[in-house]
Amino acid sequence: MIIPVRCFSCGKVVGDKWEKYLALLQADRTEGEALTDLGLKRYCCRRMVLTHVDLIEKLLHFGQHTKRN
């Protein structure tokens, strides 16, 4: 859905790194290199970014179009 703001395990801020991570992947960096470049050294923080699935754009197509009374 939406990238978590902080790592679930250690509490480090990871939410601001998602866009930079995608840009590094577009620049033909590997996932490991991109995570290292972003300063994510702990495996708990790395998994937060690496395993995130960005579904928010797909979910926006299923918005509610009718009013409930």
JOWO-V288872 format. One line per field, one symbol per residue. psi: psi as a letter, one per 40 degrees, with the letter a starting at -180 (. if undefined). burial: b if it has 9 or more other ideal C-beta (glycine too) atoms within 8 Angstrom, else e. A space follows every 50 residues. Layout:
psi=???
burial=???
//
This chain:
psi=bhhidihddeeihedeedddddddddffiidddddddeegdidddddddd ehhgedddddefiheiih.
burial=eebbebbeeeebebbebbebbeebbeeebeeebbbbebebebebbbebbe ebeeeeeeeeeeeeeeeee
//
